[in-house]
């Protein structure tokens, strides 16, 4: 027979573990608990899991579930994690002062963390830069996954130091054309080298004086100037050495080329020459050229010409002999020149014409402005002896038959002589001889022509 012992296996219901929960600041902070021990009547159950409900991208709740299963049933252990990110803490703002926009060096933005770690900021975002001086802000924005943002603000103040004006300079030159402008000095503000405008001159004097040249350096705040003063001081003129020469005649004067006179601005053009009153004959004449520069200063160049006429040379006297005053032919007077040219003689003046024979002089006088010389031409009048005509004769029968001849022509060197006569010797009362005599007389002597008539 059997002894039956029946054992009923009745596994008690599983007791689910009590759910747990926790709060963390970041998903990364989640630390899962060790799931609690769950036993059934047969021993320890090994859970499966955990299975999460889905991890939120930022804040929220996630559940982790472990499942314990025996041969009858299952129970779960649920662990709930709440992710709650704390508010962000904004960095403390900073500020600095610079002298120029170009000097701005941005700081490294501070580290900002939320509970999940270091946030990477966006930016910086620059505010509108001031035209010159003023504030600029640079903003970095830190944003976490909740969409919360905090800013880090860095303020830069641009404060440009005052400009330092260059030291004025000056120089002296002898002429406007000698002005050489300096290179304007370098002027810098905190942003760099400034480019000057200019130069602007104060007005260049026409001669001597002072002129200023001004360069202006301007930055966005202010202006300073660099002034260069030039004094134009023309040195005194140096007069040329006077010159002189001697000539024989006013017409021989040849003026020299006036010497070159320069002032510091260049060659001066002289006025002149101005001639002094020429002497009536000999003496000095001055010729003056005047050189004037822009200051009104003048110097003269004087050239003196002495007119010294050499002594006249008298022509050699001449003479001739003629047979009659009417034969006198005067010579052309010789040419006499002084240093100024041919002299025109006055004359001739005769010494007195002789009534017959003798000497007469003819004098021409040559006069210049200094002296006179004469040219003398002497003429000797020497009448040759007269030649008496040959006597003639004739015979007539009666006194009444006498016919006198025409007396012959008798000439001396001055021409035909007119005879006087006839003079008879006395007429005979009957027969006999009678002479008829004609007499020819010039200024020196007489000759006769005798005609004899015989009455037979």
C-alpha positions as CSV (number, residue, x, y, z in Angstrom):
1,X,0.0,0.0,0.0
2,X,1.1,3.3,-0.6
3,X,1.7,6.1,1.7
4,X,1.2,9.1,-0.1
5,X,2.4,12.3,1.2
6,X,1.3,15.1,-0.9
7,X,3.2,18.4,-0.8
8,X,1.6,21.4,-2.2
9,X,4.0,24.0,-3.4
10,X,2.4,27.3,-3.0
11,X,4.8,30.1,-3.6
12,X,3.7,33.2,-1.8
13,X,3.2,36.4,-3.9
14,X,6.3,38.4,-4.5
15,X,6.6,41.6,-2.6
16,X,7.6,44.5,-4.9
17,X,10.4,46.7,-3.5
18,X,9.4,50.2,-2.5
19,X,10.0,52.7,-5.3
20,X,12.7,55.2,-4.7
21,X,13.4,58.6,-6.2
22,X,16.1,61.2,-6.2
23,X,16.9,64.6,-7.8
24,X,20.1,65.4,-9.7
25,X,21.4,68.5,-11.4
26,X,22.5,66.8,-14.6
27,X,21.9,63.6,-16.5
28,X,25.5,62.9,-16.0
29,X,25.0,63.0,-12.2
30,X,22.6,60.1,-12.3
31,X,23.9,57.2,-10.2
32,X,21.6,54.2,-10.2
33,X,21.0,52.5,-6.9
34,X,21.8,48.9,-6.3
35,X,18.4,47.3,-6.8
36,X,17.0,46.0,-3.5
37,X,17.1,42.2,-2.7
38,X,13.9,40.5,-3.6
39,X,13.4,36.9,-2.5
40,X,10.7,34.5,-3.2
41,X,10.2,31.4,-1.1
42,X,12.8,29.7,-3.2
43,X,15.5,32.2,-2.8
44,X,17.0,35.4,-4.2
45,X,15.7,36.6,-7.5
46,X,18.0,38.2,-10.0
47,X,16.4,41.3,-11.5
48,X,16.6,42.2,-15.1
49,X,17.1,45.9,-16.1
50,X,17.2,48.6,-15.4
51,X,15.0,49.8,-18.3
52,X,14.8,53.6,-18.5
53,X,11.8,55.5,-19.5
54,X,13.8,57.7,-21.8
55,X,16.5,60.1,-20.6
56,X,15.4,63.8,-21.1
57,X,17.7,66.0,-23.2
58,X,17.8,68.5,-20.4
59,X,15.5,68.7,-17.4
60,X,12.8,66.3,-16.6
61,X,12.1,62.8,-15.0
62,X,13.4,59.4,-16.0
63,X,12.5,56.1,-14.4
64,X,14.6,53.1,-14.2
65,X,12.8,49.8,-13.8
66,X,14.2,46.5,-12.6
67,X,12.0,43.4,-13.0
68,X,12.1,40.5,-10.7
69,X,10.5,37.3,-12.0
70,X,10.0,34.0,-10.4
71,X,8.2,31.1,-11.8
72,X,4.9,32.5,-10.9
73,X,5.0,36.2,-11.4
74,X,7.0,39.4,-11.7
75,X,7.4,42.5,-9.6
76,X,9.3,45.7,-10.5
77,X,11.5,48.0,-8.6
78,X,11.2,51.6,-10.0
79,X,13.7,54.3,-9.3
80,X,12.7,57.8,-10.4
81,X,15.3,60.4,-11.1
82,X,14.3,64.0,-11.4
83,X,16.9,66.2,-13.4
84,X,16.6,69.8,-12.1
85,X,19.4,72.1,-13.4
86,X,20.1,75.0,-11.0
87,X,19.9,78.6,-12.3
88,X,23.1,79.9,-14.0
89,X,25.3,82.4,-12.2
90,X,26.3,85.3,-14.5
91,X,30.0,86.2,-14.5
92,X,31.0,89.5,-12.9
93,X,31.3,92.2,-15.6
94,X,34.8,93.7,-16.2
95,X,36.1,96.9,-17.7
96,X,39.3,98.5,-18.8
97,X,40.6,101.7,-20.4
98,X,42.7,102.0,-23.6
99,X,44.1,104.9,-25.6
100,X,43.0,103.7,-29.0
101,X,40.5,101.3,-30.5
102,X,43.4,99.4,-31.9
103,X,44.8,98.8,-28.4
104,X,41.7,96.8,-27.4
105,X,42.7,93.3,-26.3
106,X,39.7,91.2,-25.3
107,X,39.9,89.1,-22.2
108,X,39.4,85.4,-22.2
109,X,35.8,85.1,-21.2
110,X,35.5,83.5,-17.7
111,X,34.5,79.9,-17.2
112,X,30.7,79.5,-16.6
113,X,29.4,76.1,-15.6
114,X,26.0,74.7,-15.1
115,X,25.5,71.5,-13.3
116,X,26.3,69.6,-16.4
117,X,29.7,71.2,-17.1
118,X,31.4,74.1,-18.8
119,X,29.3,76.2,-21.1
120,X,30.8,77.4,-24.4
121,X,29.8,81.1,-24.8
122,X,28.8,82.7,-28.0
123,X,30.2,86.1,-28.9
124,X,31.7,88.4,-28.3
125,X,29.1,90.9,-29.7
126,X,30.6,94.4,-30.0
127,X,28.5,97.4,-29.4
128,X,28.7,100.2,-31.9
129,X,32.2,101.7,-31.6
130,X,32.3,105.4,-30.8
131,X,33.6,107.7,-33.5
132,X,36.4,108.7,-31.3
133,X,36.4,108.4,-27.5
134,X,33.8,106.5,-25.5
135,X,32.7,103.1,-24.3
136,X,32.4,99.8,-26.2
137,X,30.9,96.7,-24.7
138,X,31.8,93.2,-25.6
139,X,29.2,90.6,-24.6
140,X,29.6,86.8,-24.4
141,X,26.4,84.8,-23.9
142,X,26.3,81.5,-22.0
143,X,23.3,79.3,-22.7
144,X,22.5,76.0,-21.2
145,X,20.1,73.3,-22.4
146,X,17.1,74.9,-20.5
147,X,17.4,77.9,-22.8
148,X,18.5,80.0,-19.8
149,X,21.2,82.5,-20.7
150,X,23.6,84.7,-18.8
151,X,25.9,87.4,-20.2
152,X,29.5,88.3,-19.5
153,X,30.0,92.0,-20.3
154,X,33.5,93.5,-20.8
155,X,33.4,97.3,-21.1
156,X,36.3,99.1,-22.8
157,X,36.6,102.9,-22.4
158,X,38.6,104.6,-25.2
159,X,40.3,107.7,-23.7
160,X,42.8,109.3,-26.1
161,X,45.5,111.3,-24.3
162,X,46.0,115.0,-25.3
163,X,48.2,115.6,-28.4
164,X,51.7,117.0,-27.8
165,X,52.4,119.9,-30.3
166,X,55.8,119.8,-32.0
167,X,58.4,122.4,-31.0
168,X,58.3,125.3,-33.5
169,X,61.4,125.8,-35.6
170,X,62.8,128.8,-37.5
171,X,65.5,129.6,-40.0
172,X,66.8,132.6,-42.0
173,X,67.4,132.6,-45.7
174,X,68.7,135.3,-48.1
175,X,65.9,134.9,-50.7
176,X,62.4,133.6,-51.1
177,X,63.7,131.1,-53.6
178,X,66.1,129.7,-51.0
179,X,63.3,128.5,-48.8
180,X,63.5,124.8,-48.2
181,X,60.7,123.5,-46.0
182,X,61.6,121.0,-43.4
183,X,60.0,117.6,-43.2
184,X,57.3,118.1,-40.6
185,X,58.0,116.1,-37.4
186,X,56.3,112.9,-36.6
187,X,53.3,113.4,-34.3
188,X,51.6,110.4,-32.9
189,X,48.5,109.9,-30.8
190,X,47.7,106.6,-29.1
191,X,46.3,105.3,-32.3
192,X,49.4,105.9,-34.5
193,X,51.1,108.4,-36.7
194,X,49.0,111.4,-37.7
195,X,49.2,112.7,-41.3
196,X,49.4,116.5,-41.2
197,X,47.6,118.8,-43.5
198,X,49.5,121.8,-45.0
199,X,51.7,123.6,-45.0
200,X,49.6,126.8,-45.0
201,X,51.8,129.9,-45.4
202,X,51.1,133.2,-43.7
203,X,51.7,135.0,-47.0
204,X,55.1,135.1,-48.6
205,X,56.6,138.7,-48.5
206,X,57.6,140.2,-51.8
207,X,61.0,141.0,-50.5
208,X,62.3,140.8,-46.9
209,X,60.2,139.8,-44.0
210,X,58.8,136.7,-42.2
211,X,56.6,133.9,-43.4
212,X,55.2,131.1,-41.3
213,X,54.4,127.7,-42.6
214,X,51.9,125.8,-40.5
215,X,51.1,122.0,-40.6
216,X,48.0,120.8,-38.7
217,X,47.8,117.4,-37.1
218,X,44.3,116.3,-36.2
219,X,42.9,113.3,-34.5
220,X,39.3,112.5,-33.7
221,X,39.6,114.7,-30.5
222,X,41.7,117.7,-31.2
223,X,44.3,119.4,-33.4
224,X,47.8,120.7,-32.8
225,X,50.1,122.7,-35.1
226,X,53.7,122.6,-36.1
227,X,54.9,126.1,-37.1
228,X,58.1,126.7,-39.1
229,X,59.1,130.4,-39.3
230,X,61.3,131.6,-42.2
231,X,63.0,135.1,-42.0
232,X,64.0,136.4,-45.4
233,X,67.0,138.8,-44.9
234,X,68.7,139.9,-48.1
235,X,72.4,140.9,-47.5
236,X,73.6,144.3,-48.5
237,X,74.5,144.8,-52.2
238,X,78.2,145.1,-53.1
239,X,78.8,148.0,-55.6
240,X,80.9,147.1,-58.7
241,X,84.4,148.7,-58.8
242,X,84.3,151.9,-60.9
243,X,86.2,151.9,-64.3
244,X,87.6,154.6,-66.5
245,X,89.1,155.1,-69.9
246,X,90.4,157.9,-72.2
247,X,89.3,158.6,-75.7
248,X,90.2,161.2,-78.3
249,X,86.7,162.2,-79.2
250,X,83.2,162.0,-77.9
251,X,82.3,159.9,-80.9
252,X,84.9,157.3,-79.9
253,X,83.1,156.5,-76.7
254,X,82.3,152.8,-76.5
255,X,80.4,152.0,-73.3
256,X,81.4,148.8,-71.4
257,X,78.9,146.0,-70.7
258,X,77.9,146.8,-67.1
259,X,79.2,144.2,-64.7
260,X,77.0,141.5,-63.3
261,X,75.6,142.4,-59.9
262,X,73.7,139.8,-57.9
263,X,71.9,139.9,-54.7
264,X,70.9,136.7,-52.9
265,X,67.9,136.3,-55.2
266,X,69.8,136.5,-58.5
267,X,71.1,138.8,-61.1
268,X,69.9,142.4,-61.0
269,X,69.0,144.3,-64.2
270,X,70.6,147.8,-64.0
271,X,68.9,150.9,-65.2
272,X,70.9,153.4,-67.2
273,X,73.4,154.4,-68.2
274,X,72.8,158.0,-67.1
275,X,75.3,160.3,-68.8
276,X,76.6,163.4,-67.0
277,X,76.7,166.6,-69.0
278,X,79.2,166.1,-71.8
279,X,82.0,168.7,-71.8
280,X,82.0,171.3,-74.6
281,X,85.4,170.0,-75.7
282,X,87.7,168.1,-73.5
283,X,87.0,166.8,-70.0
284,X,85.3,163.9,-68.2
285,X,81.9,162.3,-68.7
286,X,80.5,159.8,-66.3
287,X,78.1,157.0,-67.1
288,X,76.1,155.6,-64.2
289,X,74.2,152.3,-64.1
290,X,72.0,151.8,-61.0
291,X,71.3,148.3,-59.6
292,X,68.3,148.2,-57.3
293,X,67.0,145.1,-55.4
294,X,63.6,144.6,-53.9
295,X,64.6,146.2,-50.6
296,X,65.0,149.5,-52.4
297,X,68.7,149.4,-51.8
298,X,70.7,150.7,-54.8
299,X,74.4,150.6,-55.8
300,X,75.9,152.4,-58.7
301,X,78.5,151.3,-61.3
302,X,80.3,154.4,-62.6
303,X,82.3,154.4,-65.8
304,X,84.3,157.6,-66.3
305,X,85.4,158.6,-69.8
306,X,88.1,161.3,-70.3
307,X,88.0,163.1,-73.6
308,X,91.6,164.2,-74.4
309,X,91.9,165.5,-78.0
310,X,95.5,165.3,-79.4
311,X,97.2,168.4,-80.7
312,X,96.3,169.4,-84.3
313,X,99.1,168.9,-87.0
314,X,99.3,172.0,-89.2
315,X,99.6,171.2,-93.0
316,X,102.9,171.9,-94.7
317,X,102.9,175.4,-96.4
318,X,103.0,175.5,-100.1
319,X,104.1,178.1,-102.7
320,X,104.0,178.8,-106.4
321,X,105.0,181.5,-108.9
322,X,102.7,183.0,-111.5
323,X,103.2,185.6,-114.2
324,X,100.0,187.5,-113.5
325,X,97.6,187.9,-110.6
326,X,94.9,186.5,-112.9
327,X,96.9,183.3,-113.3
328,X,96.5,182.6,-109.6
329,X,94.7,179.2,-109.0
330,X,94.3,178.4,-105.4
331,X,95.0,174.8,-104.3
332,X,92.4,172.7,-102.6
333,X,93.3,173.1,-98.9
334,X,94.7,169.8,-97.5
335,X,92.5,167.6,-95.3
336,X,93.1,168.2,-91.7
337,X,91.6,165.8,-89.1
338,X,91.5,165.8,-85.4
339,X,90.4,162.8,-83.5
340,X,86.8,163.6,-84.1
341,X,87.0,163.8,-87.8
342,X,87.7,166.1,-90.8
343,X,87.9,169.8,-89.9
344,X,86.3,172.3,-92.3
345,X,88.7,175.2,-92.7
346,X,87.7,178.9,-92.9
347,X,89.3,181.1,-95.6
348,X,91.3,181.6,-97.5
349,X,92.3,185.0,-96.2
350,X,94.8,186.8,-98.5
351,X,97.6,188.9,-97.2
352,X,96.8,191.7,-99.7
353,X,97.2,191.6,-103.4
354,X,100.2,193.5,-104.8
355,X,99.4,196.1,-107.4
356,X,101.9,194.6,-109.7
357,X,104.6,192.1,-108.8
358,X,105.2,190.7,-105.4
359,X,104.0,188.1,-103.0
360,X,100.5,187.3,-101.7
361,X,99.7,184.6,-99.0
362,X,96.5,182.8,-98.7
363,X,95.7,181.4,-95.3
364,X,93.1,178.7,-94.3
365,X,92.4,178.2,-90.6
366,X,91.4,174.8,-89.2
367,X,89.8,175.1,-85.7
368,X,88.6,172.4,-83.4
369,X,87.2,172.9,-79.9
370,X,90.8,173.1,-78.5
371,X,93.0,175.0,-80.9
372,X,93.6,176.3,-84.4
373,X,96.3,175.6,-87.1
374,X,96.7,177.3,-90.5
375,X,97.6,176.2,-93.9
376,X,99.5,179.0,-95.8
377,X,99.8,179.0,-99.6
378,X,102.3,181.7,-100.9
379,X,102.0,183.0,-104.5
380,X,104.8,185.0,-106.1
381,X,103.7,187.3,-109.0
382,X,106.8,187.7,-111.3
383,X,105.9,189.5,-114.7
384,X,108.4,188.6,-117.5
385,X,110.1,191.6,-119.3
386,X,108.1,193.2,-122.1
387,X,109.3,192.6,-125.7
388,X,109.3,195.8,-127.8
389,X,107.8,195.6,-131.2
390,X,110.3,195.9,-134.2
391,X,110.4,199.4,-135.5
392,X,109.0,200.1,-139.0
393,X,109.5,202.8,-141.6
394,X,108.1,204.0,-144.9
395,X,108.7,206.9,-147.5
396,X,106.0,209.2,-148.7
397,X,106.1,212.1,-151.2
398,X,104.2,214.5,-149.1
399,X,103.3,214.9,-145.6
400,X,99.7,214.6,-146.5
401,X,100.4,211.1,-147.8
402,X,101.4,209.9,-144.3
403,X,99.1,206.9,-143.2
404,X,100.0,205.6,-139.8
405,X,100.1,201.9,-139.3
406,X,98.0,200.1,-136.7
407,X,100.5,199.7,-133.8
408,X,101.3,196.0,-133.3
409,X,99.8,194.0,-130.4
410,X,102.1,193.8,-127.4
411,X,101.2,191.5,-124.5
412,X,102.6,190.9,-121.1
413,X,101.7,187.9,-119.0
414,X,98.6,189.6,-117.9
415,X,97.2,190.4,-121.4
416,X,97.2,192.8,-124.3
417,X,98.7,196.3,-123.5
418,X,97.0,199.3,-124.8
419,X,99.7,201.7,-126.1
420,X,99.6,205.4,-125.7
421,X,100.5,207.6,-128.6
422,X,101.6,208.1,-131.3
423,X,103.9,210.9,-130.4
424,X,105.6,212.4,-133.4
425,X,109.1,213.8,-133.4
426,X,108.1,217.0,-135.2
427,X,106.9,217.3,-138.8
428,X,109.5,218.8,-141.2
429,X,108.4,221.8,-143.2
430,X,109.2,220.1,-146.4
431,X,111.4,217.0,-146.8
432,X,112.8,215.2,-143.9
433,X,112.1,212.4,-141.4
434,X,109.4,212.2,-138.8
435,X,109.0,209.4,-136.1
436,X,105.8,208.3,-134.5
437,X,106.2,206.5,-131.2
438,X,103.7,204.4,-129.3
439,X,104.4,203.5,-125.7
440,X,103.3,200.2,-124.1
441,X,103.3,200.2,-120.3
442,X,102.5,197.5,-117.8
443,X,102.9,197.7,-114.1
444,X,106.6,197.1,-114.3
445,X,108.1,198.7,-117.4
446,X,107.4,200.4,-120.8
447,X,108.5,199.5,-124.3
448,X,108.0,201.6,-127.5
449,X,107.0,201.0,-131.0
450,X,108.6,203.5,-133.5
451,X,107.4,204.1,-137.0
452,X,109.7,206.4,-139.1
453,X,108.3,208.2,-142.1
454,X,110.7,209.8,-144.7
455,X,109.2,212.6,-146.8
456,X,111.0,212.7,-150.0
